[in-house]
Amino acid sequence: MISDQVFILHTRPFRETSQLVSLFSRRYGRFSAVSRGSRGKGRRGGTSLQPFCLLHAEWRGSTELKTLVSAEPLEIHLLQGDKLYVGLYLNELLSRLVHEYESCAELFDHYCFMLSILSAEADVEPHLRVFELNLLQDLGYGFAVDIDATTGETVDSTYDYVFIVGEGMVPAGRVSNGTAISGAQLRLIAAGDYSSRETRVSAKRLTRAALAPLLGPKPLYSRELFRDAVLSAGAQR
């Protein structure tokens, strides 16, 4: 029997009364398990198998697909409105980018912190950008936001730079395409200063450019849900 703190990333029905559960563990990374009898009539333990709930879980099994034995809630984060979509976005990033059974203790802590931010009356966007950059770092794809990869020196505030996979930020004149971001904005992002709207827009463009090659062409379902919700709300006005 193995136990650890975990979060549920998503669930889906399995046979008549069970569920397939994707778990994110502090020590064991992401993995899948069967939760038997947790769905339908006479279910047991199904109420705890919800996203954004920190659990103490126990599981067993010698194959890649484990059997979830117990899951006791430790802390529940109730997300609503736009913050729910952010939470779904975080879970989708973890589901698609974290390799199975790859220990990610620091990333687990960053995720816990983001859920506490989403549960509070806080300005979410700066923290989300920091989480995305930490995610890249924790998974081995990190780069220095304010360093010119071609010289190793701090970016020039008067120049524009483009993110290049495997390198980092390079002068925009060196490449023919890509999202150009000014050195001044890159310095502010590196300093964690998101006080201006321009910096927030630049940071979002930067993290999207850095995550896109890892996510591939398949669109993010959470973004589509959010877009549909916005369009629906606009149509009802």
Sequence and secondary structure as in RCSB ss.txt:
>XXXX:A:sequence
MISDQVFILHTRPFRETSQLVSLFSRRYGRFSAVSRGSRGKGRRGGTSLQPFCLLHAEWRGSTELKTLVSAEPLE
IHLLQGDKLYVGLYLNELLSRLVHEYESCAELFDHYCFMLSILSAEADVEPHLRVFELNLLQDLGYGFAVDIDAT
TGETVDSTYDYVFIVGEGMVPAGRVSNGTAISGAQLRLIAAGDYSSRETRVSAKRLTRAALAPLLGPKPLYSREL
FRDAVLSAGAQR
>XXXX:A:secstr
 EEEEEEEEEEEEETTTEEEEEEEETTTEEEEEEETT SSTT  SGGG  TTEEEEEEEE SSSSEEEEEEEEEE
E    THHHHHHHHHHHHHHHHS BT   HHHHHHHHHHHHHHHTT  HHHHHHHHHHHHHHHTT    TTBBTT
TSSB  TTSEEEEETTTEEEEGGG SSS EEEHHHHHHHHTT   SHHHHHHHHHHHHHHHHHHH SS  HHHHH
HHHHHHHHHHH 
